[in-house]
Amino acid sequence: MVSLTEYLVVAALLFTIGLLIVLYRSNAILVLIGIELMLNAANINFVAFSQALGGHAGQVFAVFVIVAAAAEAAVAIAIVVLLHQNLGTIDVEKARYLNG
Amino acid sequence: MVETFEALKIPWLMDAIFYPYFAAFAIIILFLRRNEKLAMAVSLLASSTVLASTLMLFTRHYGLAAGHSEVLPPVSYTLKWLSTGSATFEFGYLVDSLTVLMLIVVEVVSFLVQVYSIGYMHGDKGRARFYAYLSLFSGSMTALVISPNLLQTYIFWELVGLCSYLLIGFWWHKPEAAAAAKKAFVMTRFGDLGLFLGLLMLLYTRGNVAFTDFGAMGLSAGLATCISLLIFCGVVGKSSQFPLHVWLPDAMEGPTPVSALIHAATMVVAGVYLLSRSAPIFMASQTALHVIFLFGAVTAFVAATMACVQRDIKKVWAYSTISQLGYMVLAFGAASSLSSMFHLFTHAFYKALLFLAAGSFIHHAGSNDLFDIARKGGRRMWITFGTTVVGALALAGIFPFSGFYSKDAILVAVQAMGSPVGYGLVMFTGFLTAYYSFRVVFILCRRPDEHSGHGSHDSPFVMTGPLLILAIATCFVGRWEHGFGAYYLGASHGGVHLDVAIPASILAILGLILAAVSFAGGKNEDGVVDRLPMMEIPRQKYYLDDFYYWVTQKIVLGCSRLCAYVDRHFVDGSVNGVAETVRWLGDRWSRLQTGRIQQYLNALVFMVSVLGLGIYLAVM
């Protein structure tokens, strides 16, 4: 039987990895992947707590998160395509026109 | 009394005196600016209407007064104009003997000047404008004279000042005229500030500025002194007393009829009139009277010395006017409102005469210079020259011309004051007066250059006619002293006082002889007096103009520069500094917006971590 703590540790690791990718990789696709990792870390948490506390609310949330993630991925991929069209690159370091 | 006035239609006459000039001004300025002939006709029509009404008013009022043993009480017709919690302002007419006497002066001289101007301003392009201003001036002056309270007086006091400005600067394309107009306006404004403060003080303490209530104000001595000296400030400016007199000689840049009307006979004596009008307040303060006497005596003397050294005929009469105004003021200071007003009355005629005659000479010779006029045949213009002699005789105070009687009355009042120094000063001023007036006469009497081809024709009759009328008035007005006194004060005054009249006449004749010795015949352009080294002081106008110039250039401009510096560097600096600081801060702050989204996220994560750590520590 896997304990709640172990689930949480895995989720935290996964979240940290996603966060680090988002923070330190410059490739837009990789940043997207990082975001997906963080979302799924959250999903693991939802499901783990759902199992530990009983009830189905957490699992329903996880399904919603997956749907939101799919939508977000669609939008984000479109942004990446436009970024490539406009700048010829998908390096997020280069996309800094909003500086002061 | 009021019923009698109604029966004599006096209110109706007052309307006929008040409105025509303003109506003429409005009509000319609105419709007749291009039509000079019609403008002149309208103005003269207004003027003659007012003159006729004034004479009717005089005969009726005088007749009424003759039936009374005492002076007629003043009657006022007023409308409530403004009413506040503490004070009520009224607008209307005040009729008493002082008003009527002053009206005669104003309207007679106005009418004659308007007639004279037909000739003098002939061919000038701005005649319609000239007559419009003249009408506005005469209307304002009339309204000033008949005003029943100090506030209305103040309003028209400023209006006549405005007209004076407009008419001095009538030939605005001459820079001197424009400057003189500005100077007159500013200098009189100094005095008017005092008058306004006096008015406010009276309003504040008593809430009432009606002249008829001045006698029953019950002011304490200190307050009376304060208010009367403040009102006197206005008089110093308007009646061009020392040390604010410097605007009047410069005002001679205006057309000569204007000088005769405004700067000799009417506007400048408005100050003296105001003194007599508010006499009850002044009479309550001995200190104020002493101060007024002092100012008057100094003005009379100083201006007379300056008149002795002028070459410009109009300047001589201008300084003479200042000097004579000094006489009127000092007579009032000697507590004799009667002699002050009587001198005003006689002076108006002979000084208007002298100015109009001077205008006639200038019109003929095309120059203001006395010696030039003489060379171009001044003495051949025998009506102008003869009337000038009559005016000079009156000005010098020679028996039996009008000036003799009024100066005699003033000297009697000064003698009664018991100040030997003041008496001596006034006597000596009389000597100077005789000298400078006959200096003009003897210079003008010189033989003209043979080749001055102007011939001997005099000015046209529209110009000499008014001169003759004024000369006749000058000859006979003095005889009216008894009637004047009885009408003005109710009791019979006057009569020649030989103990005063004989020394005064001797001094006048000595002045005349000195002028004759210096200037009769010959070609010399300076007499004995001109060669005195101390005459350099009056020639430099007592350095007052230089002093005022120094004050404005150094002190006023210095202060202004300091203020400008403070404004530019401190006030503007602080405003700009705030703006600069904000811009600088914004610039620095905007550096945070690098546009690198990952940095933002880093910062966000860091902040949330710190916050989480804080909450964690706090909870634990």
Chai-1 contact restraints between the chains, C-beta under 6 A:
chainA,res_idxA,chainB,res_idxB,connection_type,confidence,min_distance_angstrom,max_distance_angstrom,comment,restraint_id
A,L23,B,Q598,contact,1.0,0.0,6.0,A-B,restraint_1
A,L23,B,L601,contact,1.0,0.0,6.0,A-B,restraint_2
A,L23,B,N602,contact,1.0,0.0,6.0,A-B,restraint_3
A,R96,B,G595,contact,1.0,0.0,6.0,A-B,restraint_4
A,R96,B,R596,contact,1.0,0.0,6.0,A-B,restraint_5
A,L98,B,G595,contact,1.0,0.0,6.0,A-B,restraint_6
A,N99,B,Q593,contact,1.0,0.0,6.0,A-B,restraint_7
A,N99,B,T594,contact,1.0,0.0,6.0,A-B,restraint_8
A,N99,B,G595,contact,1.0,0.0,6.0,A-B,restraint_9
A,G100,B,S590,contact,1.0,0.0,6.0,A-B,restraint_10
A,G100,B,Q593,contact,1.0,0.0,6.0,A-B,restraint_11
